[in-house]
Amino acid sequence: MKFSRSLFFVALLSFLFFSCKKESSEEENAKTSLPNFGNVNLDEIFTKKDRKLEHKDSIVSVLDRYYKNIWEKGDLWGGFLVAKGDEVLYEGYRGFAQANKQEPINDTIALHVASVSKTLTAMATLKLVEAGKIKLEDPLTKYFPKFPYPQVTVFTLLSQRSGLPKYEHFIEKITPAPKELSKKYLTNQDILNLLIEYKPELARTTDTGFMYCNTNYAMLALLIEKVTEKSFPEAMKQMVFHPLKMKHSFIFEEKDTLTAAKSFYQKGPRVYPYDRLDLIYGDKNVYTTPRDLLNFSKALYSKDFLRADLKDRIFEPYSNEKPGVNNYGLGFRMKIFNDHEKLTYHNGWWHGTNSVFAHLQNSQVTIIAIGNKYSNRVYSALALSGIFENLPVEKEKMLKMLNETDTLKQNQGNDSYSE
C-alpha cells in the first residue's frame, strides 16, 4: 500500500514538473523584443453587454440552416465559424486536409486563408508604425535604395494605391526569361530583384487610384523582415501569432509542403499542385484555423490593439476616385452603403482556397469561412452579416440564398465577392 502511494506521488510530481516546464518553455518562446500585440488581453475585451444578442436562438437556427444548405449539401470542405464578441455562435468543419481523404479537418487543422493574409500583414506593419520603426509616409526606397519607384510609400502599399505591376503577370513578360524563373520556387526577394533589374512600367501612376495587387503585400513582408531583422515567418510568430495565442497558425514555407493542409480542385477532388509562386508571402500564405483567426478578430476590437489614431485609419476608405459601394482601407476591404452602414472584411482566393473574414465593427461579430476545395460558394458567408447589422443589401442576398428551392444551383459560377 505504501509502495503504491509512493508511486502515485512520484507520478504526480513528475506530471507537475513537466507541466511547469512546458508552460515555462511556451512562455519563453512567446517572449520577444519586437513590437507585438502582447498588450492585448483577450479575456478582458468584451463586457456582458457586448455578449448580449437578441433573438439568439433564431439567429443560431439561421446559421445552422445556412451551413446545412450551403456547406453540407454543397459538399464544401473547410472550417466555418460565427462569433458574437468572444462567444462562438456556430462552428462547423468538414472535408479533409490531405489527399485520399486523409486527416479530417477539425478546429486544430490550419488552412490557407490566401488573401485574408493581407489583413494580418497590414496589422504587423502598423504595429511597427506605432513603435516608430517605420512611418506611413516613408518611401520604400528608404529601406531598399535600388527600388525603382520613388513615389511608392508604406501607405500606398497598405492601401493598394502604389500602382505596382502584379508579380503574377509581369514576370511572365520578361524576355528572355530571367534565371529566377528556372527556380522551383520564387521568393519575395526574387520579386524585388526582378523589379529592380527590369523596372517594369507601373500599372498606373502611384497614388492616383486603387488597384488590387499582390506585389504590394509581398513588398510589405520584405519591409517587415528588413526592419525586424527576422524572417517574415519568425516576425509574424513573435509579433502576432504567439501574443494572440494563435497556437496553430504559421507562415507557409518550403519545409511545410509535405505536412501542411492541401487545397483541392472541386472535382475529384484532386490536390491543387504547388507552383513557383507558392512561397511568396505577405499577400498570402498565412495558415490558420477559424478559432485562431477569431482571436485575431477579438484583438482588433480591443482599445489596446493599436494607438487610436492608427486604428481609426485601418477602416478609412482610400479608394474614393470612383464613386461606389466598394472601397479599401489598410488591409481591409469595405462596402460602404451610407454614413452608418459599413461592412469591413477581406476575402481570399489562391488555387483551391477560398476564404472570408468579416470583422463587423458595430455588432462585434466575426464571420470566418475557409474553404480548401475550390468553390465560389464559400463567399456566400459574407451575406450573413445582414443578420447582425443594418445591411439591407446583404440581408436580401442572405434571404434569397436561404429561400432558394435548389440551393446547390444558386450562385454557381457567380463570384460576387472577389478576393
N, C-alpha and C positions, 0 to 999 in steps of 0.2 A: 504493500500500500504506500509506504514511504517512498519506495523507488519510483512508483507511478507518479506520485505527487511531485517528486523532484524533476522527473522528465517533463511534466507539464509546465513547471516554472522555467525550465531551461528553454523549452519551445516558445513560451510566451516572451521571455527576454530576447530570444533570437528574433522573433517577429517584430518586437518593438524596436530593436536595434536597426534592423534592415529597413523598417518603415521610415524611421527617423533619418537614416542615411539617404534613402531615396528622396524624401522630401527636401533634405538639405541639398542634395545634388540638383534637384529641379530648381530650387531657389537660386543656387549658384549659377546654373545655366541661364536663368532669367535675368541676371544682373548684366548691366551694360552701361557704358559711358556715353552711348549715343542718345540723342533726344528721342524720347519714346512716349507711348501712351500709358505708362505705368501709373500716372497720376489719376487715372480714371478708376473709380471703384464701381465695378459692375453691379455690386449688390445694393448700392445706395442711389441709383439713378431715378427710380420710379417710386412715387408715393401710392398710397392706397387709392387715391382719387385717379391717378394715372391708369391704374389697372381696371377701373370700373368700365364695363362695357354693357350698354343697354341691349336687350334682346339677344343676349349671348347665345342661348340655346338655338335660336332661329338662325343666327349667323353661322354657327358651327354646322348646322344642318345643311346650309347652302354650300359651305366649303366641302362637306362630305359629298354632296351631290355633284359638285364640280369635279372632285377628284375621281369619283367613280365613273362619271360620264366621259371626261377628257383623258385622264391618265390610265385608268384601268381598261376601259373599252377601247381606247386608242392605243393601248399597249406602249405607252411611253415608259422609258426607263430613266431612273434617276431619283432625286430627292425633292420633296415639296414641303414647305413649312410656312405657316402664317402665325404671327405672334402679335399680341397687344402688349406693348411695353416689354416686360420680361416673361410674360405668360404665353406659352405656346397654346394656340387655339386648335391647331390642326397640323398633323405631320404624317407624311407617307413616303415609303421607299419601295421601289420595285426594280426588277431587272438585275443585270449582272455587271461586274466590273472587269471581268476578263473573258477571253474567248471561250467558246464551247460551254457557255453557261456556268462558268466557274466564278466563285466569290460573289454571292448575293449582296446587293447594295444594302447597307444599313446606315445608321446615324454616325458611324465612325469611318466610313469609306470616303476619302477625299476625292472629289470630282473636279474636273477642269471647268472653271467658270468663264473662260475665254475673256471677252472684253469687259466683263464686270471687274476684272483685274485692274483696269484703269482707275477705278474708284479708290482702290487700296494704294496704288502707286501715287495717286494725287494726294492722298492724306499723309503719306510718308513725306512727300515733298513739302507739304505745308507745315509739317512738324519741324522740318529743317529751317523753313522760313521763320517760324515762331521763335526758334532758338537763335536766330541771327546768323545762321551758317550760310544762307543764300537770301537773295531778295527777289521778289516777283519781277521787278523791272530789270534784273540782271540779264545782259545778253549772254547767249550760250558761248560766245567767243571768249568770255571772261574765263571760262573753265576749259574750253577746247579752242585755243587760239587759231588753229587752222580751219575751223568750221567756216564754210564759205558763205554763210548767210548772216551778216552782222545785225540785221534787224530782228532776228528771232530771239525772243526773250523767254524766260521761265513762264511768264504769264501767257504768252501766245502758244506755248506748248500745252499748258494745262487746259486752256480754253479752246483748243483746236482752231486757232487762228494764225498759225505760223505760215501756212501756205506751202509747207514742205511736200515734196512728192512722196507718194506712197511707196514704201520699200518693196512691197509685193510686186509692184509694176515696174519701177524704174530700173531695177537690177536686170530685168529681162530685156531691156532695150539697149544695154551696153554691148557694143561690138568693137573688136572681138570680145567674147565672153571673158571677164576677168578671172584670175586664178581662184578667187574666193568661191566662185560658183562651182568649182570642181570638188569642194569640200562636202562631206556628208551632211554637216550641219553648219549653218551660218550663225554668227554671234552678233550681239549688239555692236561690238567693236568693229566687226566687219562692215556693218551698215554705215557706221560713222566714217570708216576708212574709204568706202566707196563714194560717199557724199563728198568727202574732201578731194579725192583723186579725180572724180569725173564731173563734179559740180553740175548735176542735172538741173534744168530750169525749175524754178518754183512753179507749183501748180497754180498758184495765184499770189498776188503781191501780199506780203506779210501784213497782218492786222487790218485787212480790208474786208474780211468776212469769215464766216465759219466754213471749215472743210474738214470733215471727219477723216483722221489719218493716223494709222498705227505708228508711223515714224515718230510722231510727237512723243508718244509714251515710251518708245524704245530709247529715245534720247534722254527722257527724264530718268529712266533706270540707270543709264550711264552717269548722269549727273549725281544721282544718289550714291553710286559707287565712288565717284571722284571725291565727293565731299566727306563721306563717312570713312573712306579708305577701307571699305569692306566690299565683298562681292554682294551683288544685289540679293541673292537668296539669304545670305547671312544678315545683311542690313535689315531686310524685312522681318526676319525672325526676331531680331533684337528690338526693333522699333515697334512692330505691330503684333506679330503672332504671339510671342511669349507674354508681353504685358497684358494682352486682351484675352489670354487663356484660350487661344485658338490652337488647341493641342494637336489637331490632326492636319493643320494647314502647312503648306510649303510652296516654294517656287520650284517648278519642274526643271530638272537638269538631266543631262545625258545618263547619269547613273540611275535615274528613275524610269528609264524606258522599259525595263523588264517588269517592274513591280507596280507602277502607277496604274490607276484605273484607266481603261481604254475608252475611246469613243468609237461609235459604230455607225455604219450605214444603216438606214432604216430597214432595208430589205436584207434578208439572210438570217439574222443580222451578221454582217461581216465587219471585222475590225478595220477602222479607218487607219491606213498606214501612216507612219511618221514621214515627214519630208524635210527638206533642208531649212525650212523656216520655223521648225517646231521648237527650237531652243531660244528663240528671241523672246525676251521677257519685258515686263513693264506694261506693254499693251495687252498681254495675255499671260498665261502660264501660272496664275495662282490656282493651286489645287486646294479645295477646302470643302467643308461639309455645311449643310444648312444650319446646324447648331453653332458651328464656329462663326459663320457669316452673321448669324443673329447676334453674337457677342460684339462683332464689329458695328453692327447697326445700333445696338444698345449704347455703345460708347459714343456714337455720333449724336445721340440725344443728350448726352451729358454736357453740362455747362463747363466742365473741366476738359473737354476734348481738345479744344484749341482756344486761343485768345479770341474774345468775342468778335473783334473786327475782322479777323481772318475767317472765322467760322461763318460769318454773315456773307462773306464773298463767295463761299462754295456754291450757294444756291441763287446767286445773282445771274440773270440771263445776259450773255455776252454776244449772242449772235442775232442782233436786232436789225440788221440791214434789210432783211427780207421779212416783212410782217407775216405772222402766222403763229400757230399754236406751239410748234416745236422749237426748242432752244437748247443751249448748252451752257453749263456753269463751269465749275472747276472739278472735273472728274465726274460730273453728273449730267445726265440728260434731264430735261424737264418739259412738261406740257403745261403751258400757261393758258388757262381758259379765261381768266379775268384777274382782277387785283387780289381776289381772295381764294382762288382755286388754282393750285399749282401741284402738279404731280411730279415728284422727283424720283428718279430711277436710273438704272443703267441696264441695258441688255447685252448679251454676248452671243457671238457665233464664231466657231472655228472648227472646221472639218465636221465631225459628227456631234459637236457640242452646241446646245442652245441653252441660254440662261437668262433669268430675270432676277433683278434685285431692286425691289421697290422700298424706299425709305420714306414713309408718309409722315410729313412733319407735323401736321395739325392733330392727327389722331394717334400718333406714336405707334403706328402699325408697321410691321415689316412683312413683306411678301417675298419669298425666295423660291425659285423653281430652277433646278439644274437638271437638264436632260443630257444623257450621254449616248442616246440613239437618235440620230438626226430627225427632228420634226419641228416645223414652224409652230405647231400647236402648243408648244411649251410657252410661247409668248402670250398666249391667252390668259395666263396667270395675272398679267398686269391689269386686266379688266376687273379683277376682284377688288381693286382699290375703290370702285364705285359703291361697295358695300359700306365702307368706313368713312368716306368723305363725300362732300357735295360735289361730285364729279359726274354730271349728267351724261356726258359722252361715254365715259367708261361704264356707268351703270347700265346704259342702253345696250352696250356691247355684251355685258355680262348676262343681262336678261335674255337677249337674243340667243346667246350661246347656250344657256341652260334650257331654253324652251324649244330648241331645235328638235324636230321629230327624229332626225337621224344625225346625232351629234358627231358621228365619225366622218360625215361628209362636210360638216360645217368648217369653213375656213381652210379646207385642204388646198395647199399650194398658195395660200394668201398670207404672206408675211407682212402684217400691217405695222409691225414694230421692227425696225432694223436694229442692228447692234449699235 
